[in-house]
Amino acid sequence: MPIAKARSERFDDLVLDSVDRLKPRWGKQLAAVEFAVEEVPPASELGDGPGLLNGDPIPFGRSEPAAGSQPAVVVIYRRPLESRARDRDHLGAMVHETVVEQVAGLLGLSPESIDPGFDDHD
């Protein structure tokens, strides 16, 4: 009898699935990119004060370009995404949107060029 996956493992799978969806078109560019999941953003990335009222203060992810011997990194934050998702399907769509946005930022392209169906996402 298989052991049920933990919530964090299911989330990791959503991120990996999203990256796999991009690989046929962007595999070469993504080959040197590390993808990671963190529970929450570090305090340094959180807004403070009146800015909290202007949009969403909690990021869903971040990307960092390669620097020296450090590879480029895309980090997806699990808890902010899970807290806003209506259900598992919505969570999967939100994870994919976040991965696409972070990859686009990293490559200096629009999200629509990374995933032509980007505007169709909920």
All heavy atoms as an XYZ file, in Angstrom:
929
protein
N       0.843     -1.177      0.000
C       0.000      0.000      0.000
C       0.890      1.242      0.000
O       1.714      1.417      0.893
C      -0.879     -0.036      1.245
C      -1.781      1.137      1.387
S      -2.815      0.885      2.850
C      -4.310      1.538      2.258
N       0.728      2.130     -1.001
C       1.590      3.318     -1.054
C       1.269      4.292      0.078
O       0.129      4.424      0.505
C       1.281      3.934     -2.409
C      -0.028      3.374     -2.814
C      -0.178      2.053     -2.118
N       2.300      4.939      0.531
C       2.137      5.942      1.580
C       1.694      7.242      0.913
O       2.248      7.639     -0.113
C       3.462      6.142      2.332
C       3.879      4.841      3.006
C       3.363      7.279      3.322
C       5.240      4.899      3.653
N       0.707      7.891      1.482
C       0.225      9.145      0.922
C       1.325     10.201      1.006
O       2.074     10.257      1.976
C      -1.004      9.609      1.696
N       1.408     11.009     -0.039
C       2.421     12.063     -0.061
C       2.031     13.186      0.882
O       0.856     13.539      1.007
C       2.561     12.638     -1.469
C       3.283     11.733     -2.412
C       3.549     12.462     -3.704
C       4.402     11.601     -4.612
N       4.755     12.312     -5.831
N       3.029     13.754      1.507
C       2.809     14.918      2.357
C       2.441     16.113      1.483
O       2.759     16.154      0.299
C       4.067     15.219      3.158
N       1.786     17.090      2.093
C       1.377     18.282      1.374
C       2.573     18.958      0.694
O       2.495     19.396     -0.450
C       0.717     19.250      2.350
C       0.362     20.576      1.746
C      -0.070     21.539      2.802
N      -1.511     21.481      2.946
C      -2.186     22.179      3.840
N      -1.544     22.928      4.700
N      -3.479     22.102      3.901
N       3.703     19.025      1.384
C       4.884     19.669      0.808
C       5.405     18.894     -0.402
O       5.854     19.485     -1.382
C       5.983     19.835      1.852
O       6.412     18.578      2.324
N       5.311     17.561     -0.360
C       5.747     16.751     -1.501
C       4.822     16.956     -2.699
O       5.285     17.013     -3.844
C       5.781     15.274     -1.129
C       6.877     14.919     -0.144
C       6.776     13.477      0.310
O       5.695     13.059      0.781
O       7.789     12.771      0.177
N       3.520     17.067     -2.442
C       2.569     17.322     -3.535
C       2.856     18.688     -4.161
O       2.775     18.854     -5.374
C       1.133     17.236     -3.035
C       0.706     15.814     -2.696
C      -0.785     15.684     -2.458
N      -1.333     16.625     -1.492
C      -1.500     16.387     -0.203
N      -1.169     15.206      0.301
N      -2.016     17.296      0.595
N       3.189     19.664     -3.332
C       3.514     20.996     -3.836
C       4.782     20.939     -4.700
O       4.827     21.510     -5.786
C       3.692     21.989     -2.688
C       3.835     23.408     -3.149
C       2.716     24.204     -3.337
C       5.086     23.950     -3.411
C       2.845     25.513     -3.781
C       5.225     25.254     -3.854
C       4.101     26.036     -4.037
N       5.802     20.245     -4.203
C       7.038     20.077     -4.983
C       6.720     19.477     -6.347
O       7.283     19.899     -7.368
C       8.028     19.168     -4.253
C       8.595     19.778     -2.985
O       8.363     20.984     -2.716
O       9.268     19.041     -2.244
N       5.827     18.492     -6.381
C       5.430     17.862     -7.639
C       4.771     18.867     -8.583
O       4.991     18.826     -9.799
C       4.484     16.684     -7.392
C       5.181     15.475     -6.799
O       6.435     15.430     -6.804
O       4.461     14.569     -6.314
N       3.964     19.787     -8.043
C       3.335     20.815     -8.881
C       4.392     21.704     -9.521
O       4.291     22.062    -10.700
C       2.364     21.666     -8.058
C       1.078     20.988     -7.592
C       0.306     21.920     -6.663
C       0.221     20.562     -8.772
N       5.412     22.060     -8.754
C       6.489     22.893     -9.291
C       7.243     22.129    -10.380
O       7.489     22.656    -11.473
C       7.440     23.369     -8.173
C       8.662     24.085     -8.753
C       6.705     24.274     -7.189
N       7.584     20.881    -10.102
C       8.305     20.074    -11.094
C       7.476     19.874    -12.358
O       8.012     19.930    -13.475
C       8.695     18.725    -10.500
C       9.750     18.780     -9.393
C       9.936     17.396     -8.771
C      11.065     19.324     -9.924
N       6.177     19.648    -12.201
C       5.292     19.492    -13.360
C       5.291     20.765    -14.207
O       5.314     20.709    -15.439
C       3.859     19.167    -12.933
C       3.712     17.763    -12.372
O       4.641     16.940    -12.529
O       2.660     17.502    -11.750
N       5.263     21.902    -13.542
C       5.263     23.180    -14.251
C       6.561     23.375    -15.026
O       6.550     23.778    -16.189
C       5.058     24.317    -13.250
O       4.991     25.541    -13.928
N       7.680     23.066    -14.397
C       8.978     23.173    -15.074
C       9.013     22.216    -16.266
O       9.457     22.594    -17.361
C      10.139     22.890    -14.094
C      11.474     22.823    -14.829
C      10.179     23.943    -12.989
N       8.505     21.004    -16.085
C       8.481     20.027    -17.175
C       7.649     20.520    -18.357
O       7.967     20.236    -19.514
C       7.949     18.676    -16.693
C       8.953     17.921    -15.843
O      10.153     18.285    -15.849
O       8.545     16.966    -15.152
N       6.582     21.269    -18.073
C       5.748     21.820    -19.145
C       6.512     22.849    -19.975
O       6.224     23.053    -21.150
C       4.487     22.465    -18.567
C       3.493     21.454    -18.064
C       2.355     22.067    -17.271
N       1.609     23.095    -17.971
C       0.672     23.838    -17.398
N       0.382     23.673    -16.108
N       0.032     24.755    -18.083
N       7.485     23.507    -19.367
C       8.264     24.531    -20.070
C       9.471     23.954    -20.808
O       9.992     24.573    -21.731
C       8.742     25.597    -19.081
C       7.658     26.375    -18.346
C       8.286     27.360    -17.376
C       6.725     27.088    -19.317
N       9.919     22.769    -20.406
C      11.161     22.212    -20.956
C      11.150     21.957    -22.462
O      12.168     22.172    -23.114
C      11.562     20.950    -20.195
C      12.242     21.282    -18.887
C      12.786     20.046    -18.225
C      13.507     20.441    -16.939
N      13.968     19.273    -16.210
N      10.051     21.501    -23.064
C      10.116     21.280    -24.512
C      10.529     22.535    -25.281
O      11.232     22.462    -26.276
C       8.686     20.849    -24.878
C       8.167     20.216    -23.631
C       8.772     21.035    -22.510
N      10.101     23.678    -24.820
C      10.396     24.935    -25.519
C      11.627     25.647    -24.945
O      12.338     26.325    -25.672
C       9.182     25.848    -25.435
C       9.328     27.089    -26.250
C       8.014     27.802    -26.396
N       8.211     29.009    -27.198
C       7.370     29.997    -27.233
N       6.265     29.939    -26.545
N       7.622     31.051    -27.964
N      11.874     25.521    -23.659
C      12.910     26.300    -22.975
C      13.963     25.435    -22.280
O      14.695     25.913    -21.415
C      12.260     27.229    -21.947
C      11.322     28.194    -22.573
C       9.957     28.113    -22.601
C      11.657     29.369    -23.304
N       9.434     29.166    -23.301
C      10.452     29.960    -23.740
C      12.872     29.988    -23.633
C      10.423     31.136    -24.485
C      12.835     31.159    -24.373
C      11.629     31.714    -24.796
N      14.047     24.162    -22.646
C      14.955     23.237    -21.969
C      16.398     23.706    -21.919
O      17.066     23.595    -20.892
N      16.888     24.253    -23.022
C      18.283     24.698    -23.068
C      18.519     25.840    -22.070
O      19.501     25.839    -21.334
C      18.637     25.150    -24.485
C      20.075     25.531    -24.665
C      20.380     25.867    -26.119
C      21.843     26.241    -26.281
N      22.166     26.576    -27.675
N      17.603     26.811    -22.041
C      17.738     27.951    -21.136
C      17.557     27.543    -19.674
O      18.123     28.163    -18.777
C      16.722     29.049    -21.485
C      16.986     29.705    -22.819
C      16.341     28.965    -23.991
O      15.989     27.779    -23.916
N      16.198     29.653    -25.111
N      16.749     26.510    -19.436
C      16.459     26.096    -18.062
C      17.432     25.047    -17.526
O      17.424     24.754    -16.335
C      15.029     25.551    -17.960
C      13.920     26.549    -18.288
C      12.562     25.880    -18.185
C      13.997     27.769    -17.399
N      18.281     24.517    -18.397
C      19.186     23.434    -17.995
C      20.090     23.843    -16.835
O      20.406     23.023    -15.975
C      20.021     22.977    -19.188
N      20.505     25.095    -16.789
C      21.421     25.548    -15.741
C      20.703     26.275    -14.601
O      21.341     26.864    -13.742
C      22.486     26.457    -16.347
N      19.368     26.234    -14.612
C      18.588     26.910    -13.565
C      18.197     25.903    -12.498
O      17.722     24.816    -12.801
C      17.316     27.565    -14.151
C      16.470     28.204    -13.052
C      17.685     28.590    -15.219
N      18.414     26.274    -11.247
C      17.962     25.436    -10.135
C      16.597     25.932     -9.686
O      16.381     27.135     -9.546
C      18.949     25.513     -8.971
C      20.247     24.802     -9.248
C      21.155     24.746     -8.027
O      20.739     25.190     -6.931
O      22.281     24.269     -8.176
N      15.690     24.990     -9.454
C      14.356     25.320     -8.955
C      14.255     24.821     -7.527
O      14.662     23.695     -7.229
C      13.279     24.674     -9.835
C      13.176     25.331    -11.181
C      14.009     24.941    -12.223
C      12.279     26.356    -11.394
C      13.940     25.561    -13.463
C      12.200     26.981    -12.630
C      13.038     26.578    -13.670
N      13.710     25.672     -6.656
C      13.611     25.318     -5.251
C      12.267     25.767     -4.699
O      11.616     26.659     -5.251
C      14.738     25.990     -4.455
N      11.867     25.122     -3.614
C      10.648     25.502     -2.900
C      11.042     25.879     -1.484
O      11.809     25.172     -0.842
C       9.629     24.331     -2.878
C       8.439     24.669     -1.979
C       9.163     23.999     -4.287
N      10.541     27.013     -1.029
C      10.709     27.431      0.364
C       9.319     27.630      0.947
O       8.369     27.932      0.223
C      11.534     28.715      0.455
C      12.975     28.524      0.040
C      13.804     29.799      0.119
O      13.316     30.825      0.630
O      14.953     29.764     -0.350
N       9.209     27.463      2.247
C       7.905     27.599      2.909
C       7.338     29.009      2.757
O       6.195     29.189      2.378
C       8.020     27.246      4.393
C       8.250     25.769      4.649
C       7.085     24.923      4.194
O       5.949     25.160      4.632
O       7.314     24.016      3.376
N       8.126     30.005      3.116
C       7.687     31.403      3.093
C       8.843     32.280      2.627
O      10.006     31.893      2.737
C       7.201     31.881      4.485
C       5.950     31.145      4.923
C       8.297     31.737      5.519
N       8.516     33.480      2.141
C       9.596     34.391      1.754
C      10.348     34.881      2.990
O       9.764     34.962      4.077
C       8.871     35.558      1.088
C       7.429     35.290      1.159
C       7.197     34.009      1.873
N      11.615     35.227      2.827
C      12.340     35.804      3.962
C      11.756     37.167      4.320
O      11.164     37.838      3.468
C      13.777     35.919      3.454
C      13.700     35.824      1.979
C      12.437     35.092      1.640
N      11.920     37.572      5.556
C      11.369     38.846      6.032
C      11.829     40.016      5.166
O      11.087     40.987      4.983
C      11.752     39.069      7.487
N      13.010     39.927      4.593
C      13.538     41.021      3.775
C      12.716     41.252      2.503
O      12.802     42.316      1.895
C      15.001     40.742      3.406
O      15.089     39.565      2.616
N      11.927     40.275      2.104
C      11.111     40.414      0.892
C       9.689     40.872      1.190
O       8.908     41.089      0.267
C      11.049     39.086      0.136
C      12.344     38.716     -0.516
C      12.217     37.477     -1.385
O      11.146     37.259     -1.974
O      13.196     36.724     -1.452
N       9.343     41.008      2.436
C       7.980     41.386      2.793
C       7.847     42.893      2.874
O       8.729     43.582      3.366
C       7.580     40.743      4.121
C       7.628     39.222      4.148
C       7.262     38.715      5.522
C       6.716     38.623      3.090
N       6.711     43.391      2.395
C       6.444     44.815      2.475
C       6.194     45.236      3.906
O       6.031     44.415      4.802
N       6.182     46.535      4.115
C       5.960     47.055      5.453
C       5.180     48.354      5.353
O       5.318     49.101      4.394
C       7.309     47.302      6.138
C       7.165     47.607      7.624
O       6.102     47.306      8.194
O       8.114     48.150      8.184
N       4.375     48.630      6.352
C       3.687     49.908      6.443
C       2.583     50.078      5.427
O       1.940     49.116      5.018
N       2.362     51.344      4.990
C       1.239     51.659      4.098
C       1.275     50.892      2.783
O       0.262     50.665      2.162
C       1.391     53.158      3.838
C       2.263     53.663      4.914
C       3.118     52.514      5.368
N       2.444     50.474      2.333
C       2.562     49.728      1.085
C       1.771     48.435      1.103
O       1.452     47.887      0.056
N       1.459     47.918      2.292
C       0.700     46.673      2.384
C      -0.677     46.799      1.748
O      -1.251     45.817      1.314
C       0.544     46.246      3.847
C       1.814     45.785      4.542
C       1.533     45.481      6.001
C       2.387     44.562      3.866
N      -1.209     48.010      1.697
C      -2.532     48.216      1.129
C      -2.497     48.309     -0.392
O      -3.520     48.237     -1.041
C      -3.157     49.491      1.708
C      -3.292     49.506      3.230
C      -3.811     50.852      3.693
C      -4.208     48.388      3.698
N      -1.329     48.480     -0.968
C      -1.195     48.648     -2.418
C      -0.808     47.334     -3.079
O       0.345     47.095     -3.367
C      -0.142     49.712     -2.740
C      -0.493     51.047     -2.150
O      -1.659     51.328     -1.949
N       0.493     51.868     -1.878
N      -1.745     46.477     -3.301
C      -1.445     45.222     -3.973
C      -1.094     44.124     -2.980
O      -1.310     44.240     -1.788
N      -0.523     43.068     -3.510
C      -0.222     41.898     -2.706
C       1.183     42.012     -2.132
O       2.162     41.993     -2.864
C      -0.343     40.642     -3.566
C      -0.373     39.385     -2.738
O      -1.034     39.387     -1.685
O       0.258     38.400     -3.153
N       1.311     42.145     -0.811
C       2.625     42.364     -0.214
C       3.481     41.107     -0.095
O       4.663     41.197      0.163
C       2.291     42.903      1.169
C       0.993     42.239      1.495
C       0.256     42.142      0.181
N       2.888     39.949     -0.254
C       3.629     38.708     -0.043
C       3.931     38.072     -1.399
O       3.023     37.670     -2.121
C       2.849     37.735      0.851
C       2.594     38.395      2.198
C       3.614     36.426      1.013
C       1.731     37.607      3.135
N       5.210     37.987     -1.761
C       5.564     37.403     -3.056
C       5.314     35.900     -3.087
O       5.355     35.226     -2.061
C       7.046     37.725     -3.201
C       7.544     37.904     -1.812
C       6.379     38.415     -1.002
N       5.048     35.388     -4.280
C       4.854     33.951     -4.483
C       6.154     33.267     -4.889
O       6.252     32.053     -4.846
C       3.807     33.699     -5.565
C       2.404     34.080     -5.170
C       1.477     34.384     -6.150
C       1.998     34.127     -3.855
C       0.172     34.715     -5.815
C       0.702     34.457     -3.501
C      -0.212     34.754     -4.492
N       7.131     34.044     -5.314
C       8.399     33.466     -5.734
C       9.421     34.542     -5.995
O       9.133     35.736     -5.909
N      10.624     34.102     -6.315
C      11.686     35.029     -6.691
C      12.638     34.308     -7.640
O      12.686     33.078     -7.677
C      12.440     35.562     -5.480
C      13.403     34.589     -4.846
C      14.270     35.256     -3.756
N      15.314     34.367     -3.319
C      15.208     33.435     -2.376
N      14.059     33.274     -1.749
N      16.223     32.666     -2.058
N      13.390     35.089     -8.390
C      14.434     34.516     -9.244
C      15.704     35.318     -9.046
O      15.659     36.510     -8.762
C      14.007     34.522    -10.707
O      13.746     35.829    -11.152
N      16.820     34.619     -9.158
C      18.121     35.248     -9.025
C      18.986     34.782    -10.186
O      19.118     33.577    -10.414
C      18.774     34.839     -7.703
C      17.974     35.237     -6.478
C      18.521     34.646     -5.190
O      19.597     34.006     -5.207
O      17.866     34.821     -4.158
N      19.581     35.726    -10.920
C      20.428     35.328    -12.036
C      21.699     34.641    -11.549
O      22.091     34.785    -10.388
C      20.747     36.655    -12.737
C      20.524     37.705    -11.702
C      19.491     37.166    -10.751
N      22.328     33.924    -12.441
C      23.605     33.283    -12.117
C      24.615     34.367    -11.743
O      24.596     35.461    -12.294
C      24.101     32.472    -13.315
N      25.455     34.045    -10.773
C      26.488     34.985    -10.337
C      27.742     34.199     -9.994
O      27.732     33.384     -9.071
C      26.004     35.788     -9.132
N      28.781     34.436    -10.764
C      30.023     33.702    -10.527
C      29.795     32.213    -10.709
O      29.306     31.771    -11.738
N      30.121     31.452     -9.673
C      29.929     29.995     -9.766
C      28.529     29.570     -9.323
O      28.183     28.393     -9.391
C      30.980     29.277     -8.911
O      30.815     29.631     -7.550
N      27.712     30.519     -8.857
C      26.352     30.213     -8.422
C      25.408     30.164     -9.615
O      25.361     31.100    -10.409
C      25.853     31.279     -7.429
C      26.670     31.377     -6.162
C      26.583     30.098     -5.344
O      25.538     29.501     -5.208
N      27.725     29.676     -4.815
N      24.630     29.088     -9.759
C      23.687     29.011    -10.882
C      22.488     29.943    -10.665
O      22.241     30.406     -9.550
C      23.236     27.550    -10.839
C      23.370     27.164     -9.398
C      24.573     27.921     -8.888
N      21.770     30.199    -11.739
C      20.512     30.938    -11.617
C      19.550     30.093    -10.795
O      19.576     28.861    -10.851
C      19.940     31.208    -12.997
N      18.692     30.769    -10.022
C      17.771     30.072     -9.127
C      16.366     30.666     -9.263
O      16.211     31.881     -9.346
C      18.229     30.206     -7.653
C      17.242     29.544     -6.707
C      19.619     29.625     -7.461
N      15.375     29.789     -9.279
C      13.971     30.190     -9.164
C      13.447     29.540     -7.898
O      13.556     28.319     -7.722
C      13.142     29.742    -10.390
C      11.651     29.948    -10.138
C      13.585     30.497    -11.640
N      12.905     30.360     -6.997
C      12.359     29.870     -5.732
C      10.863     30.146     -5.714
O      10.431     31.267     -5.998
C      13.042     30.566     -4.530
C      12.448     30.063     -3.223
C      14.548     30.341     -4.560
N      10.087     29.128     -5.383
C       8.636     29.250     -5.270
C       8.275     29.090     -3.793
O       8.763     28.179     -3.130
C       7.921     28.169     -6.118
C       8.418     28.190     -7.577
C       6.403     28.330     -6.038
C       8.209     29.496     -8.300
N       7.432     30.003     -3.283
C       7.042     29.983     -1.869
C       5.724     29.225     -1.688
O       4.689     29.627     -2.208
C       6.910     31.406     -1.326
C       8.194     32.182     -1.435
C       8.234     33.395     -2.102
C       9.381     31.691     -0.896
C       9.418     34.116     -2.209
C      10.560     32.397     -0.989
C      10.569     33.602     -1.651
O      11.750     34.305     -1.755
N       5.775     28.131     -0.966
C       4.635     27.229     -0.824
C       3.469     27.828     -0.048
O       2.326     27.824     -0.513
C       5.093     25.921     -0.150
C       3.978     24.897     -0.008
C       4.497     23.564      0.490
N       4.787     23.545      1.902
C       3.901     23.303      2.861
N       2.644     23.055      2.552
N       4.252     23.283      4.123
N       3.706     28.325      1.134
C       2.587     28.718      2.001
C       1.763     29.888      1.457
O       0.532     29.841      1.532
C       3.091     28.986      3.414
C       3.878     27.785      3.917
C       3.557     27.012      5.110
N       2.556     27.332      6.015
C       2.767     27.578      7.308
N       3.985     27.612      7.784
N       1.768     27.785      8.113
N       2.378     30.941      0.891
C       1.531     32.006      0.333
C       0.633     31.517     -0.798
O      -0.522     31.940     -0.900
C       2.542     33.045     -0.177
C       3.781     32.800      0.614
C       3.804     31.316      0.874
N       1.143     30.610     -1.631
C       0.324     30.088     -2.723
C      -0.793     29.194     -2.192
O      -1.946     29.316     -2.610
C       1.203     29.324     -3.721
C       2.020     30.224     -4.653
C       3.189     29.471     -5.258
C       1.128     30.801     -5.734
N      -0.451     28.303     -1.274
C      -1.483     27.414     -0.711
C      -2.581     28.203     -0.010
O      -3.753     27.836     -0.088
C      -0.856     26.425      0.266
C      -0.089     25.326     -0.406
C       0.504     24.333      0.578
O       0.697     24.673      1.763
O       0.792     23.210      0.151
N      -2.213     29.283      0.654
C      -3.218     30.044      1.409
C      -4.200     30.773      0.494
O      -5.297     31.113      0.913
C      -2.547     31.034      2.361
O      -1.930     32.081      1.646
N      -3.822     31.009     -0.755
C      -4.701     31.732     -1.668
C      -5.439     30.836     -2.662
O      -6.328     31.295     -3.355
C      -3.903     32.783     -2.419
C      -3.540     33.924     -1.474
C      -2.759     34.969     -2.189
N      -2.405     36.074     -1.331
C      -1.520     36.052     -0.363
N      -0.879     34.951     -0.062
N      -1.235     37.121      0.351
N      -5.056     29.582     -2.729
C      -5.684     28.680     -3.701
C      -7.038     28.190     -3.206
O      -7.195     27.845     -2.040
C      -4.766     27.487     -3.968
N      -8.004     28.154     -4.112
C      -9.347     27.658     -3.776
C      -9.363     26.150     -3.628
O     -10.096     25.601     -2.815
C     -10.337     28.062     -4.863
C     -10.569     29.544     -4.982
C     -11.650     29.851     -6.002
N     -11.345     29.347     -7.324
C     -10.812     30.067     -8.302
N     -10.515     31.326     -8.099
N     -10.572     29.525     -9.486
N      -8.577     25.479     -4.489
C      -8.536     24.018     -4.483
C      -7.241     23.575     -5.153
O      -6.434     24.414     -5.562
C      -9.774     23.425     -5.177
C      -9.969     23.950     -6.599
O      -8.964     24.204     -7.306
O     -11.132     24.103     -7.009
N      -7.062     22.269     -5.284
C      -5.804     21.744     -5.854
C      -5.590     22.197     -7.302
O      -4.477     22.536     -7.687
C      -5.789     20.219     -5.751
C      -4.477     19.620     -6.249
C      -4.302     18.186     -5.815
N      -3.203     17.537     -6.493
C      -1.920     17.735     -6.214
N      -1.572     18.574     -5.267
N      -0.979     17.092     -6.877
N      -6.646     22.213     -8.102
C      -6.507     22.661     -9.491
C      -6.082     24.127     -9.555
O      -5.223     24.503    -10.349
C      -7.807     22.455    -10.270
C      -8.091     20.990    -10.547
O      -7.151     20.162    -10.469
O      -9.264     20.664    -10.828
N      -6.710     24.941     -8.730
C      -6.363     26.366     -8.691
C      -4.922     26.535     -8.205
O      -4.177     27.370     -8.728
C      -7.350     27.120     -7.784
C      -7.182     28.600     -7.816
N      -7.024     29.345     -6.677
C      -7.138     29.471     -8.852
C      -6.886     30.611     -7.010
N      -6.955     30.727     -8.325
N      -4.514     25.732     -7.236
C      -3.139     25.787     -6.746
C      -2.172     25.442     -7.878
O      -1.163     26.133     -8.072
C      -2.937     24.838     -5.559
C      -1.516     24.773     -4.990
C      -1.056     26.138     -4.494
C      -1.454     23.733     -3.871
N      -2.471     24.406     -8.636
C      -1.617     24.034     -9.760
C      -1.478     25.167    -10.771
O      -0.382     25.449    -11.267
N      -2.593     25.844    -11.067
C      -2.558     26.978    -12.005
C      -1.734     28.129    -11.440
O      -0.944     28.759    -12.155
C      -3.983     27.435    -12.321
N      -1.901     28.398    -10.142
C      -1.143     29.479     -9.512
C       0.352     29.169     -9.476
O       1.187     30.052     -9.701
C      -1.668     29.740     -8.097
C      -3.046     30.371     -8.073
S      -3.654     30.614     -6.382
C      -2.519     31.872     -5.800
N       0.692     27.931     -9.187
C       2.105     27.526     -9.183
C       2.682     27.720    -10.583
O       3.766     28.289    -10.742
C       2.272     26.067     -8.708
C       3.671     25.546     -9.017
C       1.983     25.962     -7.213
N       1.956     27.265    -11.598
C       2.461     27.396    -12.964
C       2.641     28.874    -13.336
O       3.661     29.255    -13.912
C       1.546     26.688    -13.960
C       2.096     26.695    -15.347
N       3.233     25.987    -15.695
C       1.703     27.336    -16.466
C       3.508     26.204    -16.973
N       2.589     27.016    -17.462
N       1.665     29.712    -13.008
C       1.780     31.147    -13.271
C       3.026     31.712    -12.614
O       3.754     32.499    -13.215
C       0.561     31.899    -12.727
C      -0.575     32.004    -13.673
C      -1.706     32.846    -13.085
O      -1.447     33.733    -12.236
O      -2.843     32.612    -13.482
N       3.262     31.332    -11.371
C       4.411     31.843    -10.636
C       5.718     31.375    -11.267
O       6.647     32.164    -11.436
C       4.335     31.424     -9.153
O       3.088     31.888     -8.606
C       5.484     32.005     -8.350
N       5.794     30.105    -11.630
C       7.000     29.590    -12.290
C       7.228     30.348    -13.596
O       8.348     30.796    -13.879
C       6.904     28.066    -12.532
C       8.021     27.583    -13.455
C       6.940     27.311    -11.210
N       6.186     30.522    -14.393
C       6.301     31.231    -15.671
C       6.783     32.666    -15.438
O       7.691     33.148    -16.124
C       4.970     31.212    -16.447
C       4.994     32.177    -17.630
C       4.661     29.800    -16.930
N       6.187     33.364    -14.474
C       6.589     34.743    -14.186
C       8.057     34.822    -13.761
O       8.786     35.724    -14.192
C       5.700     35.342    -13.098
C       4.291     35.625    -13.574
C       3.334     35.975    -12.442
O       3.703     35.825    -11.257
O       2.208     36.397    -12.752
N       8.483     33.896    -12.917
C       9.870     33.930    -12.439
C      10.852     33.583    -13.559
O      11.911     34.205    -13.675
C      10.049     32.993    -11.241
C       9.234     33.403    -10.021
C       9.474     34.841     -9.593
O      10.600     35.321     -9.566
N       8.402     35.538     -9.260
N      10.514     32.599    -14.378
C      11.381     32.248    -15.512
C      11.444     33.424    -16.487
O      12.517     33.763    -16.997
C      10.888     30.954    -16.198
C      11.576     30.752    -17.548
C      11.126     29.755    -15.289
N      10.305     34.060    -16.742
C      10.273     35.215    -17.641
C      11.188     36.322    -17.123
O      11.975     36.899    -17.885
C       8.841     35.730    -17.793
N      11.095     36.612    -15.837
C      11.957     37.637    -15.249
C      13.427     37.276    -15.364
O      14.269     38.122    -15.674
N      13.728     36.029    -15.142
C      15.106     35.552    -15.207
C      15.665     35.664    -16.621
O      16.821     36.048    -16.825
C      15.157     34.098    -14.730
C      16.505     33.503    -14.403
C      17.174     34.251    -13.257
C      16.338     32.039    -14.019
N      14.837     35.343    -17.622
C      15.282     35.359    -19.017
C      15.072     36.716    -19.694
O      15.438     36.891    -20.862
C      14.560     34.260    -19.815
C      14.781     32.822    -19.345
C      14.004     31.848    -20.222
C      16.272     32.470    -19.327
N      14.457     37.663    -18.974
C      14.220     38.981    -19.546
C      13.163     38.975    -20.645
O      13.242     39.741    -21.597
N      12.178     38.097    -20.506
C      11.110     37.968    -21.490
C       9.759     38.176    -20.824
O       9.649     38.189    -19.601
C      11.159     36.568    -22.124
C      12.454     36.219    -22.860
C      12.484     34.733    -23.185
C      12.599     37.058    -24.112
N       8.715     38.305    -21.631
C       7.372     38.427    -21.075
C       6.846     37.041    -20.704
O       7.228     36.044    -21.327
C       6.425     39.074    -22.093
O       6.164     38.162    -23.145
N       5.966     36.971    -19.702
C       5.371     35.668    -19.366
C       4.659     35.033    -20.560
O       4.694     33.816    -20.730
C       4.385     35.997    -18.246
C       4.921     37.236    -17.624
C       5.547     38.011    -18.764
N       4.043     35.847    -21.429
C       3.331     35.324    -22.595
C       4.281     34.668    -23.593
O       3.891     33.756    -24.312
C       2.538     36.443    -23.290
C       1.427     37.020    -22.436
C       1.915     38.033    -21.386
O       3.068     38.493    -21.449
O       1.114     38.345    -20.483
N       5.537     35.127    -23.640
C       6.487     34.491    -24.556
C       7.010     33.168    -23.970
O       7.377     32.268    -24.720
C       7.646     35.433    -24.888
O       8.414     35.704    -23.744
N       7.030     33.051    -22.653
C       7.453     31.809    -22.007
C       6.359     30.755    -22.150
O       6.623     29.604    -22.458
C       7.776     32.035    -20.511
C       8.916     33.044    -20.343
C       8.090     30.717    -19.811
C      10.247     32.613    -20.944
N       5.107     31.162    -21.911
C       3.956     30.268    -22.015
C       2.866     31.020    -22.779
O       2.195     31.872    -22.210
C       3.464     29.873    -20.623
C       2.231     28.988    -20.658
O       1.764     28.626    -21.761
O       1.732     28.633    -19.587
N       2.701     30.723    -24.081
C       1.725     31.461    -24.883
C       0.295     31.427    -24.309
O      -0.493     32.308    -24.584
C       1.783     30.764    -26.243
C       3.163     30.189    -26.290
C       3.472     29.779    -24.882
N      -0.034     30.446    -23.480
C      -1.356     30.386    -22.871
C      -1.442     31.122    -21.551
O      -2.425     31.014    -20.837
N      -0.401     31.892    -21.222
C      -0.324     32.545    -19.907
C      -1.558     33.394    -19.596
O      -2.076     33.337    -18.501
C       0.934     33.405    -19.806
C       1.117     34.053    -18.463
C       1.623     33.312    -17.403
C       0.789     35.374    -18.249
C       1.788     33.873    -16.147
C       0.958     35.959    -16.998
C       1.458     35.202    -15.954
N      -2.041     34.173    -20.557
C      -3.209     35.028    -20.320
C      -4.475     34.228    -20.073
O      -5.438     34.750    -19.518
C      -3.447     35.960    -21.503
C      -2.512     37.150    -21.469
O      -1.992     37.480    -20.389
O      -2.277     37.747    -22.530
N      -4.491     32.962    -20.472
C      -5.673     32.122    -20.308
C      -5.809     31.542    -18.915
O      -6.822     30.966    -18.574
C      -5.657     30.961    -21.316
C      -5.609     31.460    -22.746
O      -6.056     32.611    -22.987
O      -5.134     30.719    -23.610
N      -4.762     31.688    -18.101
C      -4.768     31.072    -16.763
C      -5.683     31.847    -15.838
O      -5.828     33.042    -15.930
C      -3.351     31.038    -16.189
C      -2.445     30.161    -16.978
N      -1.569     29.302    -16.408
C      -2.266     30.023    -18.316
C      -0.897     28.660    -17.345
N      -1.313     29.100    -18.515
N      -6.272     31.129    -14.905
C      -7.179     31.727    -13.923
C      -6.403     32.405    -12.829
O      -5.464     31.965    -12.287
C      -8.057     30.640    -13.332
C      -9.106     31.191    -12.389
O      -9.497     32.355    -12.514
O      -9.538     30.415    -11.522
